Amino acid sequence: MAPSTAQGRMIPIRVYSTEFEAQNAKAALEIFGVECTISGDSAIRLLVPEAEAALANYALRTEVIPDSEEG
């Protein structure tokens, strides 16, 4: 059974070969406010809530940085 959060079932959107790559992607998603987690040993999966998968994929495909609230 897939893990879940208050936002719903967590699904894998990317698979990485190194922890470093996965952590970089996780940090990028957190900037966009996307909840995510890393799972796996040899194949490291980046999991996001199913409802945020489209936003997460968009964020990882672009170099757009969200507007800062500070200004």
C-alpha positions as CSV (number, residue, x, y, z in Angstrom):
1,M,0.0,0.0,0.0
2,A,1.3,3.5,-0.9
3,P,2.1,5.9,1.9
4,S,-0.4,8.7,2.5
5,T,-0.6,12.1,4.2
6,A,-3.3,14.6,5.0
7,Q,-3.1,15.6,1.3
8,G,-3.7,12.1,0.1
9,R,-1.8,9.1,-1.3
10,M,1.9,9.6,-2.0
11,I,3.0,8.6,-5.5
12,P,6.5,8.5,-7.0
13,I,7.3,11.1,-9.7
14,R,11.0,10.6,-10.1
15,V,13.6,7.9,-9.5
16,Y,17.2,8.9,-8.8
17,S,20.4,7.0,-8.6
18,T,22.0,9.1,-5.9
19,E,20.8,10.5,-2.6
20,F,22.3,13.8,-3.6
21,E,20.1,14.2,-6.7
22,A,17.0,13.2,-4.7
23,Q,17.8,15.7,-1.9
24,N,18.3,18.5,-4.5
25,A,14.9,17.7,-6.1
26,K,13.3,17.6,-2.7
27,A,14.7,21.0,-1.8
28,A,13.4,22.5,-5.0
29,L,9.9,21.1,-4.4
30,E,9.9,22.4,-0.8
31,I,10.6,25.9,-2.2
32,F,7.3,25.6,-4.1
33,G,5.5,24.4,-1.0
34,V,5.1,20.8,-2.2
35,E,5.2,18.2,0.5
36,C,7.5,15.4,-0.5
37,T,9.6,12.5,0.8
38,I,12.4,10.3,-0.4
39,S,12.1,6.5,-0.3
40,G,14.2,3.6,-1.4
41,D,17.7,2.1,-1.3
42,S,19.2,1.4,-4.7
43,A,16.6,3.3,-6.7
44,I,15.7,6.4,-4.7
45,R,12.1,7.5,-5.3
46,L,10.8,11.0,-4.8
47,L,7.2,10.8,-3.5
48,V,4.6,13.6,-3.5
49,P,0.9,13.7,-2.8
50,E,-1.1,12.6,-5.8
51,A,-3.0,15.9,-5.9
52,E,0.3,17.8,-6.2
53,A,2.0,15.6,-8.8
54,A,1.4,18.0,-11.7
55,L,2.8,21.0,-9.8
56,A,5.8,18.9,-8.7
57,N,6.5,17.8,-12.2
58,Y,6.3,21.4,-13.5
59,A,8.6,22.6,-10.7
60,L,11.2,20.0,-11.5
61,R,11.1,20.7,-15.3
62,T,11.5,24.5,-14.9
63,E,14.0,26.9,-13.4
64,V,11.2,29.2,-12.2
65,I,11.6,30.4,-8.7
66,P,8.3,31.3,-6.9
67,D,7.8,34.9,-5.9
68,S,9.1,35.7,-2.4
69,E,6.6,37.0,0.1
70,E,9.3,39.3,1.4
71,G,9.5,41.0,-1.8
